[in-house]
Amino acid sequence: MRIVILGAGNVATHLAKAMDENCGNVVQVYSHTLKNAVSLAQTLRNAKPIDDFSNVTRDADLYVISVKDDAISTVVDAIDVDAGIVVHTSGSVSVDVLNRKFEKSGVLYPLQTFSRDVAVDISAIPFFVEGCNEITSSLITDVAKRLSHRIYYADSAQRKQLHVAAVFGCNFVNYLWIQADEILKEAGYDFKILEPLILATLDKAVRVSPLKGQTGPARRGDIGIINTHKRLLTLDKATLYQMLSQCIMKKYDIDYE
Amino acid sequence: MRIVILGAGNVATHLAKAMDENCGNVVQVYSHTLKNAVSLAQTLRNAKPIDDFSNVTRDADLYVISVKDDAISTVVDAIDVDAGIVVHTSGSVSVDVLNRKFEKSGVLYPLQTFSRDVAVDISAIPFFVEGCNEITSSLITDVAKRLSHRIYYADSAQRKQLHVAAVFGCNFVNYLWIQADEILKEAGYDFKILEPLILATLDKAVRVSPLKGQTGPARRGDIGIINTHKRLLTLDKATLYQMLSQCIMKKYDIDYE
């Protein structure tokens, strides 16, 4: 299988390496910055770096568009393919943006955050596959199965839900960790001391469920502790504390007096 | 070292076993429910189960009060000790509740959530020590060091801050995981699919910092995606999404139009 990678960012970098090892030959790496294409191509077995869309080969088997969401349509407009499959890797963009031009198109969305220089175990990452039709979907699934043992199907609507869930479960969670970090720093501690407790909370959420794993003053309806905590906090943090405590008490039908 | 454990709940159970293995002999286990005292004592080498405070020996070296916060003072009133150290294990209760009666008193607070039947690696748990004076503090630290390699000092004010940080970093975080779980379920997925992404987010927060690790639509100021997501959500979830997005944009000085 001859593969073309379009993009040289974090996702493109990790996918290109994994695909070159497990799925076939990455023959070209495109980036609009040649330097980036070169440095990614160097890590692969036999890939040509290019920075001009007109040099993209027409006869590869798989084209992986892994660029910023709003640059996907630019790539679509700029390339022509004979018979290969064209996929993008975005959680938020519909497959239709590819569908309107390419016969075989789809999505290969890894639900993970990538940093260029941090190695990740691709095989443990959940990949979500969509194809413009069943045959294409199953071809993309075959590729995905060589990358990871966690392959799921997700149409564009489901991918949007996955993205929203990740915003709650990771982005918003990280914002709460910022609050915890600031409180800990003020008391002279490092955020790291919370790690074992966070891991135990996550473990319980995964093994049982977050709904059953909820603990804390709000879950117990302990208004005394809630008020003590609010007095310790700056106005912004106290407002957030109050709001989230009320959400939890509402969820579990606990009266807030 | 002769140790008396007062309480037979989750914390008492895990501490009793670890202390019996690493710190000395647990000679008595008190619970107001004899059955619970018996079943904990059975897992220890040579501990007597008791349910009557008048049977608590006066001449142990260490008394560990590990009961619900509002039951601590009841235990304090009910027991008499000759010269041993008396500690409680609560994050929210001041050492003064012991101080007023016992000569050597302190706190040994494990920052972890315990489930009775789930084994935990005690040696990785951060313990926070306080003593009523320096000598007692250093004696309690000696005991703690036999349990874990993560021993910190925390006075009552610091312990309160630790507790607030844990509410943000674990209890409130778990509530957001409930939201993610519900969204995923609706789309046909299990909460488990988010685990790799959450672990990567936590890893970045611990290795770098949550402030630097923040990603997502709000961090990018991507109002388009924020509005799309809000339309996908129920009113309660959309309100929470909006509020947390605004917090993040405020934190990073991003204009919300």
Interface residues (C-beta under 8 A of the other chain):
Chain A: S92 L111 Q112 T113 S115 V120 A124 I125 P126 R150 Y152 A154 A157 Q158 K160 Q161 L162 H163 V164 A165 A166 V167 F168 G169 C170 N171 F172 V173 N174 Y175 L176 W177 I178 Q179 A180 D181 I183 L184 E186 A187 G188 Y189 F191 K192 I193 L194 E195 P196 L197 I198 L199 A200 T201 L202 K204 A205 V206 S209 P210 L211 G213 Q214 T215 G216 P217 A218 R219 I225 T228 H229 L232 L233 D236 K237 L240 Y241 M243 L244 C247 I248 K251
Chain B: S92 L111 Q112 T113 S115 V120 A124 I125 P126 R150 Y152 A154 A157 Q158 K160 Q161 L162 H163 V164 A165 A166 V167 F168 G169 C170 N171 F172 V173 N174 Y175 L176 W177 I178 Q179 A180 D181 I183 L184 E186 A187 G188 Y189 F191 K192 I193 L194 E195 P196 L197 I198 L199 A200 T201 L202 K204 A205 V206 S209 P210 L211 G213 Q214 T215 G216 P217 A218 R219 I225 T228 H229 L232 L233 D236 K237 L240 Y241 M243 L244 C247 I248 K251
